Every structure is written in C-alpha cells, then in structure tokens.
Amino acid sequence: MRIIVDAMGGDNAPQEIIKGCIQALETLNVHIILVGQQEVIHKELKKYTYPKEKVEIRHASQVITNDDIPTKVIKEKKDASMVVGFKMLKEKEGDAFVSAGNTGALLSGALLKVGRIKGVHRPALTPIFPTEKGCAILVDAGANTHCRPENFLQFGIMGSTYMEKVEAIKNPSVGLVNVGTEAGKGTDLTKEAFSLLKNAHINFFGNIESREIPVGNIHVIVCDGFVGNVILKLMEGMGLTFYSEIKKIFTKNPITYLSALLVKKGLKSFKKKMDYREHGGAPLLGIDGAVIKAHGSSNALSIYYTILQAQKFVDTGVIEEIRQNMTQEAKANEY
Amino acid sequence: MRIIVDAMGGDNAPQEIIKGCIQALETLNVHIILVGQQEVIHKELKKYTYPKEKVEIRHASQVITNDDIPTKVIKEKKDASMVVGFKMLKEKEGDAFVSAGNTGALLSGALLKVGRIKGVHRPALTPIFPTEKGCAILVDAGANTHCRPENFLQFGIMGSTYMEKVEAIKNPSVGLVNVGTEAGKGTDLTKEAFSLLKNAHINFFGNIESREIPVGNIHVIVCDGFVGNVILKLMEGMGLTFYSEIKKIFTKNPITYLSALLVKKGLKSFKKKMDYREHGGAPLLGIDGAVIKAHGSSNALSIYYTILQAQKFVDTGVIEEIRQNMTQEAKANEY
C-alpha cells in the first residue's frame, strides 16, 4: 500500500511528520510518498536509516500555512504539497493521503481535487476519540456549520460504516446529539433528522445528551459541524485541565511524589487509554478517496497512528462500503 | 430576606430540599417560605430543630413532575408548588424563588407569571460552573435553542452583570463560543453577534474555542441554548468519567489505596474545587424577579448553596443593574 504524506503540513512539519513516517516503515507494510520541498525532506531523511526502496519524494515547491484562506489557496498555490498530494491521490499514484496541514484547505482541496462519493451531499470531518469503553467517531466536527436533516442521515450512515469496518465494532450504535433524549426534543432540524435516522439501515439509538459521549455506549456521535467542533475542543480542554490538576496534586511534595510512584502503572494506562493520538486522525468521510487529517500539533507518534489508520481505512474498503450504503439508502427513499 | 423554596421540585424532594433549607437557616440570615403539600412538609420539618419563626409553609396541593409538558402544566396545574411560588414572587411575598423542579416548566412559568425585565428579549438559563481559575457563567444553557444576534448581545450584558455583582469579578471577560478565534469565523449568526458584542459596554474578549472554557480566563460564556446545553452536559459527563477512572486507579489494591491516602488532601481539595454545587444553581437571567433553578438531582448541600446564591443575587441588586444596562444599551443603539 502506498501512503501519500504531506511533509510540509502541521505545526511540527517537516521534522515530526518525517520521523512518524520512518516509525511507520519499521512496523507497517507500507510505501511512503513524501510530498514537499525536496531539499528540506532530503535533509530530514538523512537523519535516519530506513528501507530506501519504500520511500519516495515528490517535489512540491509551495507550502500552505494556517493563515492561508482555504478556498483561495487551493486554487492559487497550485504547487503546494497539499494540492500535489490531492492530485496524486486522484490519479491513484497512492492509496491514501495524510496531512496535518490547514484543516479548511484540506476540506476545500479534497472536495475540489478529489470529489465526493456519488450520493454524498456533504463530506464530514470525523475524528475518532477515546471513551471509557473504547472509542467513538464524531460526525461532523467542523466541515459543515450549517446542516440539513439529510446531512445528519448521511453522517449516521458514514460514521456507522467507518466504525464497523475500521474499528471492527459490530452494529455500532448511532446517537443524535440533542438537548434531551425524548423523540420530540430539540430544534426542527434535529426532529427531522431524528425521523430520517430512525428509518435508516443503521443501529440508531436515538437522541443523546452530551454527557453520554465520554461514557462510550454510543459509537457514532451525529451533530452539525458547529456543535461537533465545540464537543471536540471541549473534550480536549477538559482533558488538559484534569491532567494539569492531577499533576499539581502529585507534584506537591515528596509524599505526593511517592504516592504517584505507587499508582504509576494505573496513571500510565489511564493516560494511554485517554490518548487521542492512538486512534489516529480525522478521516474526511464522504470524499471519494482516503484522506485523513492528522492533528495540527501532531508529533511523530500521531503521524505513525494516522498512517496505521489510513492503512486500515484502505484495507477495509470503507469508501466502497459507503458508496454501496448510499445507493441502498437512496433506493430505499425512492419507494 | 425571604426566600421562597419549591419544596416539591427535584429528584430528591421534599427530603433533601427541606434538609438544605434547615442548613441554610443555621448560617444565613434568611427567612424560608416552603411551598408545597402542607402535610408532607410538616412531616419532614418535624425531623429537625430550627428557629420556627424563620420558616413559613404555604400550602399548594399540586406537584409538577418532569413528565409534565412545560407550557401546558403552568396553565393547568394552577395550585402547583411552582406556580404558587411564582405568584408569591410576583406579589413580593418573597425576594427570591428557588426550585429544583422541571426546567422547562420553570422557564415557562417565570415568563408567564413573573415576566421579563423591560428591554430583555429572551431570558436565559445561566448555570455557574467551576473552572481552573475560579468560575464562569454559561449564557444560555438551554432556554433558547434558536437565537438572533441581539440575544447574544443581551446574554453578554446579563452574564457580565451577574459575574460582576454576585461573584465580585471586576470587568469580567466575555467570550463568544465559536469554531475558531478569528473575527470572521463561524456562521452568519456568530458573525453578527460578534460585531454587536464588540461594540457593547462590556469587556468582550472575542471569539473563543470551547477548549478555553475549563481554563477559566473567560468569565462569561455566550452561546445559543443548544450549544450551551451541549457544553454543560459534556462538562458534567467528562467530570464523571474522569472521577470514575481515577477511582479505579486508586481502588485497585492495597498499594494503590495507600497511594490515595498520601494524596487524600489534594484529591479532596480538587474535588471541592470542581464541585458544581458550591456555585449554586442556574439563575434565570432576564426575568424580572430572582428565580434560581437548582439542579434536578440536588441534595441538601446543593440547596444550601442555591439559597446562598439567591441571597447574594438579591443583595447585590443584579436585576436592577441589568435593567439599567438594558436601558443604557438600548439608548446607545438608538444613536
């Protein structure tokens, strides 16, 4: 399998991106195509020993930054690593594309350069995050701040497909984020979305309140991109606050240090369990190609896991399955 | 000061409600008027010794449950404890009204029976919650799932007034929840709200991402009631998940128990710091009377703190200040 990696995207590019690729080469059966400024990539690669035949460099002279305006930059910086990466994916020079760059540009670029799966109205940005019982997918986390009920239906189907295929969860449970659990709760939008999801070929649990999200009984969290963005970032923020408070407790004096030593194993496994990175990045579900957004602040480990995720994504045929489910759902709605 | 308390509202009514009132009488200089079924209240009160002259009972034969339809029940159950409580507040038989009952009914009842402060378009449900640096107010947490930009402006002003008066925070910082921090981010609604808030007589920080909320640099969190409800419940859920995971770590074996003993003080003060109850309930800001919603699952301690909050609310003249700020803002927008 050939994974195209944007060597220039993200806060820690190119160093951590390339380091993560090298780690991936050590354990995964993948070829990596690094896209970006040749000299910069060469210089980084020199730091490592790795199977040369498994790495390719594709030169791209320009770089998209976080200050660039998404829709504009995709058209203007034609030789940006991200744009070149998309073209390569479209032309099947690689099986998946991973980038930690400008999220808006990645969304615009994927739509413009790769396109949607037939039948999908709105692709979504769908991060996977840890829960008490495993993990869940958030559809949508920010690609669509305004949604129509049909979008929610497709979010449910796409998220369900991902969790079933990539995370191997049988019959994943789908929940619609709302202000209450009763069927009649919420806005006109959520009410209509509810009835569409209820009749879809998915395991629809119903409305959920956000307090259920971290518990983990629901595997697919459906909401519009505004609400999803708030959920994702609040979970991150709460996590950071908790860690910082716990750290304060344990680093107060020699006795608390001793206490930390006694629960070291438990703390470590808790931290590991709650580590976002191990679940990889956020796929752009609905795009007719495997595009995975790695976190902007990705380090080597995040990139490693995102490449692993890209590999599973391609191996399990998520896109083909979404295509089929869309056709099936469209037919069901015709009659 | 006379606090009217709905003795029949909430999951633990009347026992915990009345127990909380007794606790309040021990330390606060308040009179309590308990509204509800006389016999039930009498029976509970008999359990305690307390200054009899400071407690009054107002009989109300009916009870509003969580299954009742808010707008309907306020009109139909005319002798419900909540409805009677509102009437008493309106007729100045008491200075504030505290209830842990049906939130929707409380919102409807407050609007119908007490009314809005002149100039306020939409009252809001505004819980106070702990942050790393103290506490913050969320405006709105569910009263208005649909909002117009002017509502956000008023939310900012009302929240700011509350934090300045009741929590004694000078020049509280107001943030608009959005999907990014730049001024141009978000939906048409947030963009318009941004420009209104920017020109208001408040300390407007600008757009904030939800990861900033638990940190505590922003004291007034402005958003629509749908997003606010998601934020509030997700914070609750994350807190519960985190505690349950920490508990698992410490209760694993004798050694981890020992570890817990060594950081007992730190854990306790962390728990206290993050305890929602100490900040009281959620005022209904914009209502022309002090109405405070206690959490549905309130125990005696929550009720105690909600009564304390009601006392501060009245003492500091929040409503009069909001009235003045509304007039000032309306004038400013005329020219």
Interface residues (C-beta under 8 A of the other chain):
Chain A: T131 E132 G142 T145 H146 V177 V179 G186 T187 E209 S210 R211 E212 I213 P214 V215 C223 G225 F226 V227 N229 V230 I231 K233 L234 M235 E236 G237 M238 G239 L240 T241 F242 S244 E245 I246 K248 I249 F250 K252 I255 T256 L258 S259 A260 L261 L262 V263 G266 L267 F270 K273 M274
Chain B: T131 E132 G142 T145 H146 V177 V179 G186 T187 E209 S210 R211 E212 I213 P214 V215 C223 G225 F226 V227 N229 V230 I231 K233 L234 M235 E236 G237 M238 G239 L240 T241 F242 S244 E245 I246 K248 I249 F250 K252 I255 T256 L258 S259 A260 L261 L262 V263 G266 L267 F270 K273 M274
